[in-house]
Amino acid sequence: MAKYLFIYHGAKAPEGEDAQQQAMAAWMSWMEGIGAALVDGGAPVGKSKTVSASGTVDDGGANPVAGYSIVEADSHAAAARMAEGCPVHADGGSVEVAEILPM
């Protein structure tokens, strides 16, 4: 089975303790639904910097990363199906699904 990287984009952080707890419960429920296919639950990430070949450093990027997870699946399509119910969608975000190529 191949491994796939879920890259979460564009989600806004929940405001307030109740909203944070609800968001965490939604994430935990979704991850439990993925089951053993979830290799690494990942984490949210902070603000990013984009570094060009010339050494210029800019804040953020065109589509800022909000976090990541790693799953195993039989195919890219199967991994994409796992991402369909991701709670990031409720926060206005999206999931990019990329195969992790063996080295």
Beta strands, then each sheet from edge to edge (+ up, - down):
strand 1: 2-9
strand 2: 38-44
strand 3: 49-51
strand 4: 57-59
strand 5: 65-73
strand 6: 94-100
sheet 1: 2+ 5- 1+ 6-
sheet 2: 3+ 4-
end
